[in-house]
Amino acid sequence: MADASADIQRRYKQFIDLLPLTIALAGLPHSEPGKYYTEEQIESRLYTIRHAYKAAQAITREAVQK
């Protein structure tokens, strides 16, 4: 159980550390004040962020290995 908790904390820290790079890679615009995204728009943005996160992980791994 302690190992699982430590793994979750490690993955959470990695996510938080990569978040600025992920957002930059995703290149998504901010919403306009008072306007909300539809469910479909949110799903589309989530898809983009997921792929940007994978790219951020890959580039970080590559940078560390070299």
C-alpha positions, 0 to 999 in steps of 0.5 A: 500500500505504501508503494502504491501511495508513493507511486501515485505521489510520484506520478502526480508530481511528474504531472504537475512538473510537466504541466507548463510544458504540456499547456505550451505544447497544446497551444490552446487559446484561453476561453473568452470571459463569460463564454463557456465551452460545449461538452464536445469542445471540452472533449476536443481540448482534453484530447489535445492536452493528453497528446501534448502531455505524452509529447512533454513526457517523451521530450523530457525523457529524451533530454534526460537520457542524452 
